[in-house]
């Protein structure tokens, strides 16, 4: 069963970026990637700067393991404001790698509070975010520390 690009983007938005919740209408499998990318772009201003800045000007590879063991990969290209400018199937020289599985995507997409479910999935390592290459590993690591400190202090 093929996981839709829209669900993957919804998880990227709610988990990978620890973003504000995406409206449920944008998280259905019937919506196309363009619609979800537009919704993501409309809501990116709600993301804390410490996180949003880390995903600006990046090529984010999103890998999803399906329930049958196969994997799907997409690349979201973002601009300097972390808005998605292009989404394509496959890997294209990523700078950040986000990975999860189909079960986690469905749990987040169908949750009463997708933002909370996405953050829970991220915090429990059901979704991972890693930098590609030494410099990006350091940048993503610093963003993770900032996120955890901000969350612990209640400012994120």
C-alpha positions as MATLAB code, in Angstrom:
seq = 'XXXXXXXXXXXXXXXXXXXXXXXXXXXXXXXXXXXXXXXXXXXXXXXXXXXXXXXXXXXXXXXXXXXXXXXXXXXXXXXXXXXXXXXXXXXXXXXXXXXXXXXXXXXXXXXXXXXXXXXXXXXXXXXXXXXXXXXXXXXXXXXXXXXXXXXXXXXX';
ca = [
       0.000    0.000    0.000;
       1.471    3.289   -1.065;
       1.642    6.052    1.555;
       0.511    9.349    0.080;
       2.885   12.270   -0.225;
       0.379   14.444    1.613;
       0.505   12.297    4.735;
       4.299   12.293    4.635;
       4.338   16.069    4.381;
       1.854   16.330    7.233;
       4.219   14.339    9.415;
       7.182   16.417    8.254;
       5.226   19.483    9.273;
       4.040   18.214   12.624;
       7.066   16.169   13.576;
      10.137   16.992   11.583;
       9.707   20.663   12.138;
       7.817   20.335   15.418;
       5.452   22.692   13.662;
       2.044   24.002   14.458;
      -0.770   21.589   13.726;
      -1.829   21.272   10.121;
      -5.572   21.355    9.590;
      -7.051   17.859    9.419;
      -8.348   18.527    5.906;
      -4.746   18.772    4.733;
      -3.862   15.430    6.268;
      -6.141   13.186    4.282;
      -4.790   10.795    1.704;
      -7.106   12.375   -0.877;
      -5.274   15.701   -0.828;
      -2.402   16.139   -3.233;
       1.114   17.149   -2.264;
       0.684   20.659   -3.628;
      -2.281   21.328   -1.339;
      -0.435   20.030    1.704;
       2.706   21.998    0.808;
       0.566   25.148    0.544;
      -0.987   24.439    3.948;
       2.475   23.831    5.378;
       3.731   27.104    3.919;
       0.705   28.946    5.312;
       1.469   27.632    8.826;
       5.268   27.808    8.922;
       5.167   31.166   10.720;
       3.768   29.356   13.787;
       6.955   27.298   14.131;
       9.501   28.548   16.697;
      12.425   30.257   14.951;
      15.011   27.925   16.513;
      13.386   25.037   14.651;
      12.207   26.831   11.529;
      15.644   28.290   10.855;
      17.186   24.823   10.919;
      14.919   23.725    8.068;
      15.475   26.839    5.937;
      17.412   26.508    2.678;
      17.576   22.731    2.949;
      16.862   19.609    0.953;
      14.916   17.458    3.401;
      14.806   13.783    2.537;
      11.742   12.072    3.982;
      11.956    8.280    4.222;
       8.948    6.223    5.210;
       8.961    2.485    5.807;
       5.663    0.966    4.707;
       3.954   -1.827    6.622;
       5.075   -4.310    3.960;
       8.735   -3.424    4.576;
       9.256   -1.338    1.463;
      10.486    2.238    1.761;
       9.405    5.435    0.057;
      11.624    8.489   -0.211;
      10.740   12.088   -1.042;
      12.724   15.302   -1.061;
      11.260   18.634    0.029;
      13.330   21.651   -1.028;
      12.857   24.667    1.239;
      13.700   28.328    0.796;
      15.322   30.780    3.261;
      11.999   31.065    5.140;
      11.643   27.238    5.414;
       8.787   27.241    2.903;
       8.556   24.234    0.601;
       9.431   25.286   -2.926;
       9.605   21.856   -4.500;
       8.592   18.338   -3.580;
       9.792   15.360   -5.557;
       9.860   11.621   -5.268;
      13.246   10.081   -4.490;
      16.392   11.371   -2.858;
      18.158   14.453   -4.216;
      21.402   15.275   -2.394;
      19.743   15.765    1.021;
      21.080   17.997    3.769;
      18.599   16.700    6.374;
      17.081   13.250    6.674;
      13.703   12.622    8.339;
      12.605    9.020    8.771;
       9.561    7.291   10.185;
       7.187    4.464    9.370;
       3.707    4.217    7.943;
       2.146    3.311   11.300;
       3.502    6.483   12.913;
       2.258    8.589   10.012;
      -1.232    7.153   10.362;
      -1.239    7.651   14.137;
      -0.217   11.302   13.791;
      -2.572   12.005   10.894;
      -5.566   10.449   12.673;
      -4.878   11.869   16.133;
      -7.280   14.319   17.772;
      -4.269   16.608   18.258;
      -1.805   15.945   15.392;
       0.727   18.428   16.734;
       0.887   16.720   20.129;
       0.955   13.276   18.515;
       3.724   14.376   16.162;
       5.799   15.799   18.981;
       5.257   12.628   20.996;
       6.416   10.549   18.018;
       9.484   12.773   17.662;
      10.275   12.680   21.386;
       9.986    8.873   21.438;
      12.227    8.500   18.356;
       9.442    7.113   16.178;
      10.451    9.961   13.883;
      14.105   10.839   13.550;
      15.699   13.983   12.181;
      19.405   13.872   11.308;
      21.798   16.171    9.503;
      23.649   14.772    6.494;
      27.377   15.452    6.627;
      29.410   16.793    9.513;
      28.282   20.431    9.383;
      24.593   19.569    9.084;
      24.878   16.997   11.888;
      26.253   19.732   14.148;
      23.526   22.208   13.097;
      20.709   19.698   13.599;
      22.235   18.588   16.907;
      22.302   22.200   18.117;
      18.675   22.689   17.051;
      17.677   19.519   18.929;
      19.379   20.755   22.100;
      17.689   24.154   21.736;
      14.331   22.448   21.224;
      14.744   20.228   24.288;
      15.874   23.144   26.488;
      13.051   25.347   25.228;
      10.528   22.567   25.795;
      11.853   21.904   29.301;
      11.546   25.602   30.111;
       8.061   25.775   28.612;
       8.966   28.387   26.001;
       8.409   26.117   22.992;
];
